[in-house]
Amino acid sequence: MKQFYRDLAPWLKLLLRRRQQFLVGTLLVWVTLLAGLSLLGLSGWFIVACALAGVALAAGLPSSLDVYVPGGGIRFFALLRTVARYVERLYNHNTVLTLLADLRHRVFGDLTRLDDASLKRRRASEWLSRLTSDIDNLDNLYLRLLIPPVAALLTILGVSAFIAIWLPVVGAVVAVVLTLLWAVVTFGYGWLGFANSYQQVSDQEELRRLVLDQVQASAELLSYQTQGWHRQKVEQHEALAFNNQRRLAVKAAMGNAFLSGVTGCLLIATLWIGSMALSAEQVVGPILVMAVIAVLGINEVLVLLPAAFLKLGLSYGAAQRLNALKVNQPVFDVVELPENTEGLSLQFDQVSYTYPESVAPALINLQATLPSQARAVITGVSGSGKSTLAGLVMGRIAPTQGAIRVAGISPWHISPESRADHFALLTQQTDLFDGTLEENLRIAKPSATEEELWQALSSVALSHWVQQQPKQLSTHVGEKGQQLSGGQARRVALARLMLRDPKVVLLDEPFAGVDAETARHLAMSLDQWLSGRTAIFLLHQIDDVSLLPNVDCQWHLDGGRLITDTTADS
Ligand SMILES: Nc1ncnc2c1ncn2[C@@H]1O[C@H](COP(=O)(O)OP(=O)(O)OP(=O)(O)O)[C@@H](O)[C@H]1O
């Protein structure tokens, strides 16, 4: 129970920061419910009173009835119910949208503070579901699990007190039975459906993952003729998830049946006790009818609670998953690198890095120094740790041991803005947006002139090709640059990088995917552009030394260890 509260507490605190809206929203729901019940009760009273007055007159007995006051009351409650419901919907929807914004802001903030290794541990679709369905489930906490039960309890107490004015015993019975019923359909049902609804969170995520795999990897599955095997996996999981949902639906149906059963019995009890009071002339007929109709209407107040509380596990599961985003988030003061620095030196001091959930370290005791404005080439076979090293230098992950320093400062501690200004990395994977060439280039420098864009394209031997395109700079590159060849897309990424003015540059396989002549062109452009910057080339092997002029250090990564004794002076 303690753990349950601890997991939900941060989100409840966030929701209750808007407690004023919560109170007004609850009050509006309460007024709407009371107006509805009052309308029902008063109408019942009025119809019976009219009928009795009519019967008395028909029997020749003197009888009178003031129809104006109750008639006015009925109109008042009818209007109040409509207006209160309208205002309540407007107000609570506004509150819910504000809360959604609060929640998204908080979760998005947590996501942006995650390091590369944590981000890579999950798929983009999983992060998306944190931002969408998990947040919606937490939002339900407010909309379905906080406001309705409070409004329902207040209504129960209000109706019981109202009945007790004429029928104290009935009022007491109604209060006790409905309060117990309220406890059962809230706490009891929360407990009853917890395991199933908690399971539903992971079921949905797993199902989404499997279906996405089925679609995304359809080409591979088709070529290996294994789409049936994978579809079977999806179907098996779907069946499990469906079973779980069915159990939850059965519980919800049983909950409603139980609720109707208890309120039905309460209605009979009210009628029975009230009839005894009527025959003892303690109460008049119309009042008894009003009490019975009020009890009848109370069903409406409670009817949504069982289904909402059966899904408590959904909100709890979502809270737990979102809480996990905060784990390992470091707390430190970020620093800025000086604006106009000439160059930045790099120092690795016994740096080791082990990925979370990995046993073997990816990098072991790296010891090296790269002076400011110097160039290094680091070679290493696939899996030797080159990308990990790049992630460390870029400050995307922090060393698990040792220290890495850029101009004496740990990159991990440098602000993201300052890092973006001073550091640049060309990764092996090309990330282009589904837009035009110009839009993709301007991401690096929105204020770039057209001349600068052409210059950058010319540096990567693409200007000629772009000039031949009908739309030139407005040529669409497609999603992830799919309308370009692999080599062209990488060159666009390189041109984008060259539009900036970073002091530390890391180039992961800059010559991959291009022919020998283009590679020479790139090497020449890079040589000029890298002058005055500190640079590291990350390569599997050196195929052509002439592509790497002016290299000061040549290092080799072997199984995560850096061998620095191969010094080149070209
Ligand atoms: N996100 C990750 N989680 C766990 N282990 C990882 C992760 N990324 C890389 N590794 C492991 O770390 C080691 C170094 O990987 P890294 O990607 O740095 O190698 P690399 O030299 O860049 O390889 P390549 O040339 O193929 O890109 C490998 O053993 C790899 O399995």
The ligand as an ORCA input file, in Angstrom:
! r2SCAN-3c Opt
* xyz 0 1
  N      22.574      0.611    -26.536
  C      23.391     -0.396    -26.254
  N      23.113     -1.219    -25.224
  C      23.938     -2.227    -24.899
  N      25.105     -2.486    -25.534
  C      25.433     -1.706    -26.577
  C      24.601     -0.625    -26.991
  N      25.195     -0.013    -28.040
  C      26.334     -0.694    -28.276
  N      26.488     -1.704    -27.396
  C      27.606     -2.628    -27.307
  O      28.787     -1.877    -27.084
  C      29.858     -2.369    -27.855
  C      30.461     -1.248    -28.714
  O      29.453     -0.833    -29.634
  P      29.670      0.417    -30.603
  O      28.382      0.692    -31.251
  O      30.312      1.509    -29.846
  O      30.699     -0.204    -31.646
  P      31.237      0.421    -33.010
  O      32.709      0.266    -33.001
  O      30.704      1.791    -33.211
  O      30.579     -0.566    -34.057
  P      30.169     -0.253    -35.582
  O      31.427      0.067    -36.313
  O      29.541     -1.516    -36.035
  O      29.211      0.890    -35.536
  C      29.303     -3.513    -28.682
  O      29.668     -4.709    -28.055
  C      27.809     -3.350    -28.624
  O      27.161     -4.589    -28.594
*
